[in-house]
């Protein structure tokens, strides 16, 4: 690592993904934005008799070990924490955890949405929350355990980043970008919806006061400082704790009319708006209005992203088959184009399992050629994701009445040249790929702004554009082949 004295301040971003966590050091100066990975650790869910759970204690330990490595590398000015959305931990009246948090892919929410809709209809729920319907939204998870012992003994509900911050600092709060994904948050007012809580018989006392990105979240507890080597009183800064919200902060957009795709386990494709789109057409198209930094709205669709490829790799590796990403992508590049395409959001692709066989079964059911080789399966996945990106961005532009001139693709998949090029070809728009560590970068930038080192969103994005390596992909080929492929997924050309 370069010496920290070369930079005015060093910030630690705890960035938790669905398969791994990492602590990233960010050194920020007027013309510098330098990230270094201090520590990486696995995030391995555990199947218990009553369901699939997150091993949140192991995550906390991994975070502490990462902060210890960060402290060894130099002085840390502050710490920020982000993770995936919707999942939560419960605390009892003594502040102790009530079991391990459930994983959003657990089957306990199957069929639960209908129970919620019997109390608050889907159209009314959308009018308040503006959320895309996903069967694992927090509101449905709470309905799944209504009347159970866990919820009965709970006194506080903390989303995953807020739970980890509580263990770091002892403070309790709810960061608003993540709170906006719960289905309990009013998209217009930016507050918890008292009306929804009352009608759904959810105790409002479970939900902590809201915090905005940039707000102080406390200082590290003495035993945390002792273990990690962080200075006593090191502040923990509230960042955009929903990982996508942090990633959007680091979108290197310096011109208007941009769209973004944050592509990792999920693909989040959409626009940044000043106000939510809460029309019936928006609900029917299943778009979400989630909070961004500075009151912006992340108007997007959740698309099953690289989860499809990662589950294929896991299945192949378990069978002793080669599953090295570069080799798979090379095979995919040579595979026949448009032999078969899938809808990545088809329900059978959500749970863990034998993804290659599920993809083949989908192709059989829809009368398409069944991909035989691993390269053909990967080609099918990547072309299908590019089509899904195209559908989401075109529909978002239509519903929000916005023009799109270019697309920023950030996150882990920005290293995937084939996916980036296919997305450019499918959308007919130039794709600017990078940064890869957009989530950690956005986390760090909000901390740096709080420290007075950088200005608002335009200044943060200009710093990213000026300091990071970005790649540009121009659209190529005949769009008619994409139209024909799209017709196999949606014969009418419209979203379901």
C-alpha positions in Angstrom: 0.0 0.0 0.0 1.2 3.5 -0.6 2.0 5.5 2.5 -1.1 7.1 4.0 0.8 10.4 4.4 0.5 10.9 0.6 -3.2 11.4 1.1 -5.1 13.7 3.5 -7.5 11.0 4.8 -8.0 7.3 4.8 -11.5 5.7 5.1 -12.5 2.1 5.7 -15.5 0.7 3.7 -17.1 -2.5 5.0 -18.8 -3.8 1.9 -20.8 -7.0 2.3 -22.1 -8.9 -0.7 -24.2 -12.1 -1.0 -21.1 -14.3 -1.4 -18.3 -12.4 0.3 -17.4 -9.5 2.4 -14.5 -7.1 2.2 -12.9 -4.2 4.0 -11.6 -1.7 1.5 -9.3 1.2 2.3 -9.9 4.4 0.4 -7.4 7.2 0.4 -8.9 10.4 -0.8 -7.3 13.7 -1.8 -8.3 16.6 -4.1 -7.1 14.7 -7.2 -6.8 11.2 -5.8 -9.1 8.3 -5.2 -7.2 5.2 -4.4 -8.7 1.9 -3.2 -6.9 -1.0 -1.7 -8.4 -4.3 -0.4 -7.4 -4.8 3.2 -9.3 -8.0 3.9 -11.8 -10.4 2.2 -13.9 -13.1 3.8 -16.5 -15.5 2.8 -20.2 -15.0 3.3 -21.6 -18.5 3.5 -25.3 -18.9 4.4 -26.2 -21.8 6.7 -29.2 -24.2 6.1 -30.8 -24.8 9.5 -33.8 -27.0 10.2 -36.2 -24.0 10.1 -34.7 -22.3 7.1 -31.8 -20.6 5.3 -29.9 -18.1 7.5 -27.1 -15.7 7.3 -24.1 -16.4 9.6 -24.1 -12.8 10.8 -21.7 -13.5 13.6 -19.1 -14.7 11.2 -19.7 -11.6 9.1 -19.2 -9.4 12.1 -15.9 -11.2 12.9 -14.8 -10.9 9.3 -15.5 -7.2 9.5 -13.5 -6.8 12.7 -10.6 -8.7 11.3 -10.7 -6.5 8.2 -10.8 -3.3 10.3 -7.7 -4.6 12.2 -5.9 -5.0 8.9 -7.1 -1.5 7.9 -5.7 -0.1 11.2 -2.4 -1.7 10.6 -2.1 0.0 7.2 -2.4 3.5 8.7 -4.7 5.9 10.4 -8.4 5.4 9.6 -10.5 8.6 9.6 -13.9 6.8 9.7 -15.7 3.6 9.0 -18.8 3.0 6.8 -20.9 -0.1 6.3 -23.0 -1.3 3.4 -24.7 -4.5 2.4 -27.5 -6.1 0.4 -31.1 -5.0 1.2 -34.3 -6.3 2.8 -32.9 -8.8 5.4 -32.9 -7.9 9.1 -31.9 -9.0 12.5 -34.1 -8.8 15.6 -33.0 -7.7 19.1 -34.8 -8.5 22.3 -35.4 -6.1 25.2 -31.8 -6.6 26.4 -30.3 -5.9 23.0 -29.4 -9.5 22.4 -30.0 -11.1 18.9 -33.2 -13.2 18.5 -31.7 -15.9 16.3 -29.8 -15.5 13.1 -31.3 -13.4 10.3 -33.1 -15.3 7.5 -31.7 -15.2 4.0 -34.0 -13.6 1.4 -33.8 -16.7 -0.7 -35.4 -18.8 2.0 -38.8 -20.3 1.0 -40.7 -18.9 4.0 -42.1 -16.1 2.0 -43.6 -18.3 -0.7 -47.3 -17.3 -1.1 -47.1 -14.7 1.7 -47.7 -11.7 -0.6 -51.3 -12.6 -1.0 -51.8 -12.4 2.8 -50.4 -8.9 2.8 -52.4 -7.9 -0.2 -55.6 -9.0 1.5 -54.9 -6.1 4.0 -53.4 -3.6 1.7 -53.9 -4.2 -2.0 -50.9 -4.3 -4.4 -51.8 -1.1 -6.1 -52.2 0.8 -2.8 -49.0 -0.7 -1.5 -47.2 0.6 -4.6 -48.7 4.0 -4.4 -47.2 4.4 -0.9 -43.9 2.6 -1.2 -43.2 2.6 -4.9 -41.5 -0.7 -4.6 -41.1 -3.4 -7.2 -42.8 -6.6 -6.2 -40.2 -9.1 -5.0 -41.5 -12.0 -2.9 -38.7 -11.4 -0.3 -39.3 -7.7 0.4 -39.1 -7.0 4.2 -42.8 -6.5 4.5 -43.4 -10.0 3.3 -40.7 -11.5 5.5 -42.4 -9.9 8.5 -45.7 -11.3 7.5 -44.1 -14.7 7.2 -43.2 -14.7 10.8 -46.2 -12.8 12.2 -47.4 -14.6 15.4 -44.1 -16.4 15.8 -41.9 -16.5 18.9 -39.1 -14.5 17.2 -41.2 -11.5 16.4 -43.1 -11.7 19.7 -39.8 -11.3 21.7 -38.3 -8.7 19.4 -38.0 -5.0 20.5 -35.9 -3.7 17.6 -35.6 -4.6 13.9 -32.3 -3.6 12.3 -31.4 -4.1 8.6 -28.1 -5.9 8.2 -25.8 -2.8 8.0 -27.6 -1.2 10.9 -27.2 -4.3 13.0 -23.5 -4.4 12.4 -23.2 -0.7 13.1 -25.1 -1.3 16.4 -22.5 -4.0 17.3 -19.7 -1.6 16.4 -21.0 1.5 18.2 -23.9 0.6 20.4 -26.2 3.0 18.5 -29.5 2.2 16.9 -30.8 3.7 13.7 -32.1 2.9 10.2 -30.3 4.3 7.1 -32.8 5.7 4.7 -31.6 4.2 1.4 -31.9 0.7 2.8 -35.1 1.5 4.7 -36.6 2.4 1.4 -36.4 -1.2 0.2 -38.5 -2.6 3.1 -42.0 -2.0 1.8 -42.7 0.0 5.0 -41.2 3.3 3.8 -43.2 6.2 2.2 -41.6 7.0 -1.1 -43.1 10.5 -1.1 -42.3 11.7 2.4 -39.1 9.8 3.0 -40.4 8.5 6.4 -41.7 5.2 7.8 -45.4 4.8 6.8 -47.4 4.9 10.0 -50.5 4.0 8.1 -49.0 0.9 6.6 -47.5 -0.2 9.9 -50.9 0.1 11.6 -52.9 -1.7 8.9 -50.3 -4.5 8.7 -50.3 -4.8 12.5 -46.5 -4.1 12.7 -45.3 -2.5 15.9 -43.9 0.9 14.9 -41.6 0.7 17.9 -39.6 -2.1 16.1 -38.4 0.5 13.6 -35.5 2.8 14.6 -35.2 6.5 13.8 -34.0 7.2 10.3 -30.5 8.3 9.4 -29.4 9.9 6.1 -26.0 9.3 4.4 -23.5 11.5 6.0 -25.1 11.5 9.5 -22.9 10.3 12.4 -23.6 6.8 13.6 -21.5 6.9 16.7 -17.9 5.9 17.5 -16.4 2.5 17.8 -16.9 0.8 21.2 -13.8 0.4 23.5 -13.6 -3.3 23.0 -13.8 -2.8 19.2 -11.0 -0.3 19.3 -9.0 -2.6 21.5 -9.4 -5.6 19.1 -9.0 -3.8 15.8 -6.3 -1.2 16.8 -8.5 1.6 15.6 -8.0 4.8 17.5 -10.4 5.4 20.5 -13.3 7.5 19.3 -12.9 6.6 15.6 -16.2 7.7 14.1 -18.6 5.4 12.2 -20.3 7.4 9.4 -23.7 6.6 7.9 -23.2 5.9 4.2 -25.7 4.8 1.6 -25.9 1.4 3.3 -27.9 -0.2 0.5 -25.0 -1.4 -1.7 -26.7 -0.3 -4.9 -27.2 3.2 -3.5 -23.5 3.4 -2.8 -22.7 2.0 -6.2 -24.8 4.7 -7.9 -22.9 7.4 -6.0 -19.8 6.1 -7.8 -21.3 6.1 -11.3 -18.8 8.3 -13.2 -21.5 10.3 -15.0 -20.3 13.7 -16.0 -23.1 14.3 -18.6 -26.9 14.2 -18.3 -29.2 11.6 -19.8 -27.3 8.6 -18.4 -28.7 5.3 -17.3 -26.8 2.9 -15.0 -26.5 -0.8 -14.5 -25.0 -2.0 -11.2 -24.2 -5.6 -12.0 -23.1 -8.2 -9.6 -25.2 -11.0 -8.0 -28.2 -8.8 -9.1 -28.4 -6.4 -12.1 -30.0 -3.2 -11.0 -30.8 -1.2 -14.2 -32.4 2.2 -14.2 -32.3 6.0 -13.9 -31.6 8.6 -11.3 -34.6 10.8 -10.8 -35.6 13.8 -8.6 -39.0 12.3 -7.6 -40.7 8.9 -7.6 -42.8 7.5 -10.5 -45.8 6.0 -8.7 -48.2 5.5 -11.7 -50.2 2.3 -12.3 -48.1 1.8 -15.5 -45.0 1.8 -13.4 -46.4 -0.7 -11.0 -47.5 -3.0 -13.8 -44.0 -2.8 -15.3 -42.7 -3.8 -11.8 -40.3 -0.8 -11.4 -39.0 0.3 -8.0 -38.5 3.7 -6.5 -35.7 3.4 -3.9 -34.0 6.3 -2.1 -30.6 7.5 -3.2 -28.1 10.0 -1.7 -29.3 13.5 -1.3 -33.0 12.6 -1.7 -32.6 11.3 -5.3 -34.7 8.3 -6.5 -33.2 5.2 -7.9 -35.8 4.2 -10.5 -34.9 0.7 -11.5 -35.7 -2.9 -11.9 -34.0 -5.7 -10.1 -32.9 -8.4 -12.6 -31.4 -11.7 -11.7 -27.8 -11.0 -12.5 -24.6 -12.9 -12.2 -26.2 -15.2 -9.7 -27.2 -17.3 -12.7 -23.6 -17.8 -13.7 -22.3 -18.2 -10.1 -24.8 -20.9 -9.4 -23.8 -22.6 -12.7 -20.2 -22.5 -11.6 -21.0 -23.8 -8.2 -22.9 -26.7 -9.7 -20.1 -27.6 -12.2 -17.4 -27.3 -9.6 -19.4 -29.7 -7.3 -19.4 -32.2 -10.2 -15.7 -31.8 -10.7 -16.1 -29.9 -13.9 -13.9 -26.9 -14.9 -15.6 -23.6 -13.8 -12.8 -21.0 -14.4 -14.4 -17.7 -15.4 -12.0 -16.7 -18.2 -12.3 -20.2 -19.8 -16.1 -20.1 -19.6 -16.2 -16.6 -21.1 -13.9 -17.7 -23.9 -16.1 -20.7 -24.6 -19.2 -18.5 -24.5 -17.7 -16.0 -27.0 -17.2 -18.9 -29.5 -20.7 -20.4 -28.9 -23.5 -19.9 -31.4 -25.2 -16.5 -30.8 -28.9 -16.5 -29.9 -29.3 -20.3 -29.9 -31.5 -19.9 -26.8 -32.5 -17.1 -24.4 -34.3 -17.2 -21.0 -36.1 -14.7 -18.8 -33.6 -14.3 -16.0 -36.4 -13.3 -13.6 -38.4 -16.5 -14.1 -39.2 -17.8 -10.5 -37.3 -21.1 -10.9 -34.0 -19.2 -11.1 -34.4 -17.5 -7.7 -33.5 -20.4 -5.2 -30.1 -22.1 -5.0 -29.8 -25.3 -7.0 -28.7 -26.9 -10.3 -28.9 -23.8 -12.4 -27.6 -25.4 -15.7 -30.4 -28.0 -15.6 -33.0 -25.3 -14.8 -31.8 -23.3 -17.8 -32.0 -26.4 -20.0 -35.5 -27.2 -18.7 -36.6 -23.6 -19.4 -35.4 -24.0 -23.0 -37.2 -27.4 -23.4 -40.4 -25.9 -22.1 -40.2 -22.9 -24.5 -39.3 -25.0 -27.5 -35.8 -23.7 -27.9 -32.6 -25.6 -28.6 -31.2 -26.9 -25.3 -27.7 -25.7 -24.6 -25.4 -28.6 -24.3 -21.9 -27.3 -23.5 -20.9 -25.0 -20.6 -20.0 -22.3 -23.1 -23.5 -22.5 -24.6 -25.1 -22.2 -21.2 -22.9 -19.1 -20.4 -23.7 -17.5 -23.8 -27.4 -18.1 -23.1 -27.1 -16.4 -19.7 -25.1 -13.3 -20.9 -27.3 -12.7 -24.0 -30.4 -13.1 -21.7 -29.0 -10.5 -19.3 -28.2 -8.1 -22.1 -31.8 -8.5 -23.3 -33.1 -7.9 -19.7 -30.9 -4.7 -19.5 -32.4 -3.5 -22.7 -36.0 -4.2 -21.6 -35.5 -2.4 -18.3 -33.8 0.7 -19.6 -36.2 1.2 -22.5 -39.2 0.8 -20.2 -37.7 3.1 -17.5 -37.1 5.8 -20.1 -40.6 5.5 -21.3 -42.2 5.5 -17.9 -40.1 8.4 -16.6 -40.3 10.3 -19.8 -36.5 10.6 -20.0 -34.0 10.3 -22.9 -31.0 8.0 -22.5 -27.8 8.7 -24.5 -25.4 6.3 -22.7 -25.2 3.6 -20.1 -22.8 3.3 -17.2 -22.2 -0.3 -16.1 -20.5 -0.6 -12.7 -19.8 -3.4 -10.3 -18.1 -6.8 -10.6 -19.6 -7.5 -14.0 -17.9 -4.4 -15.5 -14.9 -6.7 -15.9 -16.9 -9.0 -18.2 -16.0 -7.8 -21.7 -18.5 -10.0 -23.3 -21.5 -8.9 -21.2 -20.5 -5.2 -21.6 -20.4 -5.6 -25.4 -23.6 -7.5 -25.6 -25.3 -4.9 -23.4 -24.1 -2.2 -25.8 -25.3 -4.2 -28.8 -28.7 -5.0 -27.2 -29.5 -1.4 -26.1 -28.0 0.3 -29.1 -26.2 2.7 -26.7 -22.6 3.2 -25.8 -21.7 1.4 -22.5 -19.0 2.9 -20.2 -17.8 0.1 -17.9 -16.3 0.7 -14.5 -15.4 1.2 -11.7 -15.5 -2.4 -10.6 -15.5 -1.6 -6.8 -18.3 1.0 -7.3 -20.1 0.1 -4.0 -17.0 0.5 -1.8 -16.1 3.6 -3.7 -19.5 5.2 -3.1 -19.2 4.2 0.5 -15.8 5.9 0.8 -16.9 9.0 -1.1 -19.8 9.7 1.2 -17.4 9.4 4.2 -15.0 11.8 2.4 -17.7 14.3 1.7 -18.7 14.2 5.4 -15.0 15.0 6.2 -15.1 18.0 3.8 -12.8 16.5 1.2 -15.2 16.4 -1.7 -18.4 18.1 -2.7 -21.9 16.8 -3.8 -22.8 14.1 -6.2 -21.5 15.9 -9.3 -18.1 16.5 -7.6 -17.9 12.9 -6.4 -18.7 11.5 -9.8 -16.2 13.8 -11.5 -13.5 12.5 -9.1 -14.4 9.0 -10.1 -14.3 9.8 -13.8 -11.0 11.6 -13.5 -9.2 8.9 -11.5 -10.5 5.5 -12.5 -9.8 3.4 -15.5 -13.0 3.2 -17.6 -13.7 1.2 -20.8 -16.1 2.2 -23.6 -18.1 -0.3 -25.7 -19.8 1.0 -28.9 -22.9 -0.8 -30.1 -22.4 -3.0 -33.1 -24.3 -5.4 -35.3 -27.9 -5.6 -36.5 -30.5 -4.7 -33.8 -33.0 -6.9 -35.7 -31.4 -10.1 -34.2 -32.0 -8.6 -30.7 -35.6 -7.9 -31.6 -36.1 -11.5 -32.7 -34.5 -12.8 -29.6 -36.7 -10.5 -27.5 -39.8 -11.9 -29.2 -39.0 -15.3 -27.8 -39.2 -13.9 -24.2 -42.1 -11.5 -24.7 -43.9 -12.2 -27.9 -45.9 -8.9 -27.6 -42.8 -6.9 -27.1 -44.2 -5.6 -23.8 -43.3 -6.3 -20.2 -45.5 -8.7 -18.3 
